Amino acid sequence: MTAETWTEKTRQGETVRLVDLIDGPETTELVLRDTGGPSLAAALADPDTTATAALSLLAATCDTVSRLHQRGWGHGRIEADHVLL
């Protein structure tokens, strides 16, 4: 699968654009475009982030991961530092 195909199949909502897909014999690496925004961890640590906004960010993250799972994509650990907003 090419980067363009992956992007077309997953592009919705908060999913960032895929720059490259490196399909190795044991792992597949996704190279994503930098959003220029903060990480989820930084947003949650910001005292100006309200509880409502934090829940909205977490819900959007879960929705995005759910869509990837529905399309058969797996992943390693998901950490708030690696979720780009």
VMD Tcl script that draws the C-alpha trace (Angstrom):
set ca {
  {0.00 0.00 0.00}
  {1.36 3.43 -0.87}
  {1.35 6.52 1.33}
  {-1.30 8.07 -0.94}
  {-3.59 5.04 -0.62}
  {-3.23 4.96 3.17}
  {-3.97 8.68 3.39}
  {-7.05 8.35 1.17}
  {-8.43 5.47 3.25}
  {-7.82 7.06 6.66}
  {-8.15 10.81 6.09}
  {-10.98 12.04 8.29}
  {-11.24 14.40 11.20}
  {-7.99 14.68 13.08}
  {-5.90 12.14 11.16}
  {-2.76 13.83 9.84}
  {-1.40 13.37 6.33}
  {0.95 10.45 5.73}
  {4.26 11.45 4.15}
  {5.75 7.99 3.64}
  {5.00 4.35 4.37}
  {7.99 2.06 4.88}
  {6.86 -1.56 4.70}
  {9.62 -3.78 6.08}
  {9.67 -7.55 6.54}
  {8.67 -7.36 10.22}
  {7.31 -3.86 10.78}
  {5.62 -1.06 8.91}
  {6.57 2.52 9.70}
  {4.33 5.48 9.08}
  {5.98 8.87 8.56}
  {3.39 11.55 9.30}
  {3.36 15.26 8.53}
  {4.17 17.43 11.54}
  {1.01 19.27 12.51}
  {2.93 22.14 14.04}
  {0.66 21.90 17.05}
  {1.27 20.71 20.59}
  {1.10 17.12 21.72}
  {-1.91 15.82 23.59}
  {0.29 15.64 26.71}
  {1.17 19.34 26.43}
  {-2.46 20.31 25.90}
  {-3.61 18.26 28.90}
  {-0.84 19.74 31.08}
  {-1.74 23.31 30.10}
  {-3.67 24.94 32.98}
  {-5.78 26.82 30.41}
  {-7.17 23.55 29.01}
  {-10.63 23.13 30.51}
  {-12.00 19.75 31.55}
  {-14.48 19.94 28.68}
  {-11.69 20.63 26.17}
  {-9.57 17.80 27.61}
  {-12.46 15.34 27.26}
  {-13.06 16.53 23.70}
  {-9.39 15.99 22.80}
  {-9.41 12.51 24.34}
  {-12.65 11.61 22.55}
  {-11.22 12.78 19.20}
  {-8.08 10.70 19.83}
  {-10.15 7.61 20.64}
  {-12.30 8.16 17.54}
  {-9.25 8.38 15.31}
  {-7.70 5.22 16.79}
  {-11.03 3.42 16.42}
  {-11.18 4.33 12.70}
  {-7.65 3.01 12.20}
  {-8.61 -0.25 13.95}
  {-11.71 -0.57 11.75}
  {-9.45 -0.40 8.72}
  {-7.21 -3.14 10.11}
  {-4.30 -0.98 11.25}
  {-2.54 -1.84 14.50}
  {-0.04 0.12 16.55}
  {2.31 -0.05 19.46}
  {1.88 2.00 22.58}
  {-0.11 5.18 22.23}
  {1.27 7.88 24.50}
  {-0.04 11.39 24.92}
  {3.40 12.75 23.92}
  {3.02 11.06 20.52}
  {-0.52 12.27 19.77}
  {-0.13 15.48 17.75}
  {-2.90 18.05 17.70}
}
mol new
graphics top color blue
foreach p $ca { graphics top sphere $p radius 0.5 }
foreach p [lrange $ca 0 end-1] q [lrange $ca 1 end] { graphics top cylinder $p $q radius 0.2 }
display resetview
